[in-house]
Amino acid sequence: MLLRKKPILCNYYVTYRCNAACSFCDIWEKPSPYISLEDAESNFKALKKLGVKIIDFTGGEPLLHREIGELLSLAKSYGFITTLTTNGLLYPKKYREIKGVVDMLHFSLDFESADKHNEARKVNCYDKIIESISIALENNERPDILMTVFPENLSEIERIYQYISLPNELVLILNPAFDYNDINCATFNKEQLSALRSWGKEKLIYINEAFLDLRLNGGNHIDHPVCKAGSSTVVISPFNELVGPCYHSSVDKWLINNDLYDLYQKDEIQKVLKMEGRLPECEGCVINCYMQPSFAVNFNKYWLTAARSTFKYNFYKGTWKQLFA
């Protein structure tokens, strides 16, 4: 049963460019422009009319955008909840621009060891993350530590939790890595999934346990799809295109000419968006950034587990009132 007929989230790719080259991502390989303020404002107006509540400013590395502070401020002026994830390389230079306009600020950290983290990201960014945490706390910001979890770094959870998350009273988000396109990095066995579930019960640790249930059940199945990516999430590219049904399975892209609201509702586009979870490449999919909103809008066997996990995170972040405004 669909609980919400309007999209709740916009994944807004401000650029595909990145100053890291993570092994579990291929976005940084793509050539890319940067979104313009003019296009963004036009799209914000349309997203508001469509019912979107949250805009995730993503990439690439979103802090590479020279006007990222203005984009975030503009989004806040329209009443959106804002989220942004960064590798920390530019935060010490740009924190003033985004101070107070990011509701959910995530710093990526996958290893407590500097050498291991830098190797995984293919750039020396560990020291910048540690510096960024210090700067953020000095400015009364409460960033989350976002850990991309692989079978190989499960043992690092304890160290990041004990040495970084707990002492600074910051939420540690455990984000299980997922396979897509030619990226194969994330096959978890039952014991590893159980270990992740146990960590999710600890104070200041968030993992959506529905992610784990989905993996135990073999992921999305095209004959009875869990995925609601096309109907729950609006995806906009740096080329000012509407992408559907999701970024990873983009059947088509449509140029937005200051007409996102009308464009989104066209029959031919809705037909593509409703292919969510039904394409051949959707079989077995466990992509977190689309499953999270899918669980939220679809009343099924994952809904209660996801809601319970998400309640814990929103309790820490204080974002419930904004979601239901």
N, C-alpha and C positions, 0 to 999 in steps of 0.2 A: 504494500500500500504506500503510495507516494504521499508523504506528509507535507510537501511544499512543492508547488508548481512553478515557482520562480527560482532563478539561479541565486545562490547565496554568496558565491565566491567569484572573484576575478583573479586569474593568474595573469598579471600584467608583466610581460617580458620587456623591461626598459632597454635592454640590449642583450645580445648573445655573447658579447665580448667578455673575456675574463682574464685576470692577471694570475691565474693558477691553471694547472692542467691535471685535475684530479683523474685518477684511473677509472673511477666509477661513473664518469660523466663524459659526454661527447659534445656538449653545447659549446664549450670554449673553442672547438674547431671551426665553428661556423662564422663566416663574415657577417657583419651586422652594422646597421646604423644605430642611432639613439632616438628614442621617441621625443617628440617635440611637446612643449608645454601647451601649445595651441590644440594639437590633436588630443592630448591627454584630457584637457578640460572639456572638450566636446564629448569625449567618451565617458568622463565622469558623470556628466549630466544624463547621458543615456543609461549608464549603469544604475544610477539612482532610480530612474523611471522603471528599469527592469526588475528592481527589487534587491539588487546586490547589497550585501552588508559589509563584506570584507574584501579588501584589495591586498593581494600579496605582490609586492614589488620585487620582482625576481630577475634572473638572468641565466647565465652570465653572472658577473659581479655587479650588483646594482649601484654600488658606490662609485663605479667608473663614470656614471652619468653626472655631468658637471652641474646639472640643475636638480639633483635628486632631492635636496632639501625643499626646493620650491614645489616639486611634484608631490611630496608627502604633505606639505602644508596645504596645498590645494585640495588634496584628497580629504584631509581632516576638515577643511572648511565645508565640504559637502556631507560630512557626517559619517564617513567610512571608518571602520576599524582598519588599521594599517599593520602590515607585517613586512619584515625585511630580514633577510639572512645575508651575512657577510663573512668572508674569510679573514677579516680583520686588518688586511694590509693597509687600507686607506682610512679606517675609522679614526686613528689618532689625528689625522689631518682634517677630517670632515665631520667630527662629532658635533661641532657647534651647529652645523647646518641642519642636522636631523634631530637635535635634542628636543624632546617633548612632542614629536610628531610621529613617533613609531610606537604603537601599542604593544606589539610583540616583536622585539628585537632579538635576533638569534645570532650568536657567535659560533661558527663551526669549529669543532675540536674533536678529533677522532682518536688521539693518543695522548697520554700524559707525558710521554717522552717526546722531546723536541725533535730528535733525529727521525723517529718513526712518523710523526705527524708531517714533518716537512717532506719526507720521502713520499708519503701517500698523496700529498697535494702538489708535489713536483715544484715547490717554491718554499723559500724560507719565511713561513708566516707564523710559526709557533710563538715567537717572542712578541709579535704584533698582537696576537690574540690575548696574551697575558697583559700586555700594556693596555689594550683596549678595555679589558675587564676593569682594570684599575681606574682608567679615565671615566668609564661609564659610572662606576660606583661613586666617584668623587662628584659627579654631576647628577646624582640622585636618579640614575637610570637603573633598571633591573633587567639586564639582558638575560636570556636563557643560553645555556650551553647546549648546542645541538650536536649530538654525536651520531655520525653515520656508522652504524654497527654492521660488521661483517663477522662471519665465524672466526676469522683470524684475530679480531681485536676484542672479543668478549671479555678477556681478562683485564682489559684496560678500564672497564666500567668502574671497577672498585677504586682504582687509583684516581680517575677523574672525579668521581663522587667524593672521595675522602679528602683529596688535596685541593680541589678547585670549587666544586659545587657547594658542599656543606660549609666550608669556612667562610664563603662569601654569601651564603644563603641564596643561591641562584638555582632555579629549576634546571635540572638536567633532562633534556629530551633525548630519548633513545629512538633513533630513526633507522629501522632495519633497511639495509641496502636492498635494491631490487634489480633484476635483470631487465634490459630492454634493448631493442635494436641489436647491435653487436656487443653490447656490454654484458658480460657474464661474470658475476662476482658474488652472488648472494644465495647460495643454497644452504638453508639451515635445516638441521635434523631436529627430531622431536625434543631431544635433550637440550639443545641450544635454545629452542623456542620456549621451553619450560624455564630455563634460566632467565631469559628475558622477562617472562611473566613474573617471576619472583622479584626481580629488580623493580618492576613497576609498582610493587606494593610498598616500596620504601618512601620515606619522606623526601619531598622535593624531586622525585623522579617521575617523569611522565612517559608512558608508552601507551598507545592505543591498543588495548588487548584484543580488539577486534581484528587488528592486523595479523595477530598471531593465529587467531581462530581461522581466518581466511586462508592463511598458508597451510594450516593443518588440513584444510578441506580442499587443497589443490588450487586455490586461487579462484579467479572469476571463471565461470563456465558460460560459453556462448549460448547454450541451449536454455539457460535460466540465469541471465546475467545479474550480478550484484551491482556492477558499475553503473553509476548515473552521472558520468563525467560531463556529458553533453548538456544535460538538463540542470545540473547543480552548479556548473562552473563555466564562466565565460573566459575564453583564452584569447589574449590579444598579443600579437607579435610586435617586435621593434619596427617592422615595416608598416605598422598601422593596419594590420590584417586581423580579421576574425578567423580563428582557427578551429576546426572541428573534426571529430567530436572531442578530441583532446590533443595536447601537444604531441604526445608520443605516437598517437595513431591519427595523424592529421590527414583525413581523406581529402580535405579540400581547404582552401584559404580564400577569403573574400576581402578585397580591399575596402576599407572603411573610408567613405568620403563624407565625413560629418553626418553620417546617417546610421550609426550603430543601432539605435533603437528600432528603426524600421527594418534594417538589414537583418537583425537577429530573428525577427518574426516572420520572415519570408518562408513560404511553404517549402521551397527547395532546400533552404538551409536547415529548417527544422527537421526535414527528412534525414539529412546527414547527421545532425546532432542525435537523433533518435536511434542511430546505429550504435550508440554507446554500448560497449560490452559485448557486441554481437559480431564484430569483425573477426576474421581468422586469427589475427595477431592478438586479439583480446583473450584468447583461451589461456588460462593459467595466470593472467595478469594480477599483480599484487602491488601496483604502483601507489605508494602511500598518499601522494598529494592529490590524487583523484578519489581514492577509496575513503579518505577522511570525510569529505563532503558527501560522498555517496551514502555512507552509513548514516549521516545526520538527516538526510531528507527521505530515506526509504525505510519504512517500518518492516523489518525482517528479523531474522535470527541474530544479526550482528548489531542491531540498533541499540539494545539495552546495554550490551557490553561496551560499545563505543561511547554511549552517553555517560556511563559511569566513569570511564577513564577521562573523558573530556571535562566532566564536572570537576574532577580533581585539578586539572590544569587551570581551568577558568577560576576556580576558587583561589588559587595562588596568584593569578594575574588580575583578578577583579574585572573581567570583561563580560560577565553575564548580562549586566544591565544594558550594555551597548548592543549585544546580540539581539535582545528582545525589545529594543526601543522601536 
